[in-house]
Amino acid sequence: MQVILNKPIYMGGTDVGKPGSPATVDEMRGRELIKKGYASAPQAEGEKPPATPAKASKSTPKK
């Protein structure tokens, strides 16, 4: 299973990859990493990334 790492992952005492890099792991480990937020599923070609909500700006009332 291919995943995109969100955090550095160490398996067996070795560095598997840095955040943003793809990694190949077995199916069970991949699902666990995605569930815990350590990795995300790769985007299929032509698929748009999920829209991120716009940050609400703090408006201070003028006096």
N, C-alpha and C positions, 0 to 999 in steps of 0.2 A: 504494500500500500504506500502510495506517495503522499506525503504531508509537507506543509510549509511550516517551518518552526517559528514560534513566537518568542521562545526563550531558548537559551543554550541548553542542550540536552547531552547528558553523559550516560553512556551505557557500557557496562563492563569496565569502568574506570577510564574510558577514552571519550574524547569529545566527538560527538556525532556531527554537530553542525552549529552554526551561529544563527541568530534570529534572522528571518527572511530567506534562509536557504532551504532548498528542498531536501528531504531525507526519505529513504526507503526503510520502512519498518513492517513488521508483520501486522496482519489485520487487527488482531486483538490489542496490540500495543498502540497502533494508530488511533483506534477508537478511544482508548483510554487517554491518550495525549490530547485529543480534540476535546473530550469531555472535561478535562481538567484545565483547558485553556492554554496548554503548552504548545499546541500546534493547531493549524487549521487545514481544512481540505483544500486542495488546489482548485483553482478556477478552471472550468472547461473553456475551450476556445470559443469566442463569441459571446461568452457569458459576462454580464456586467458585474462589477463588484457591488456588494450591498451598499445602499445609500446610508451615509452617516447623518444623523440628525444635526441640524445646525445648532451651534451653541447659542444659548440665550444670552444676550448681552445685558449686563446690569446697567440699567439706566438710572441715573441719580436725578431726582427732581431738582429743578432749578429754583433757586430762591429769589 
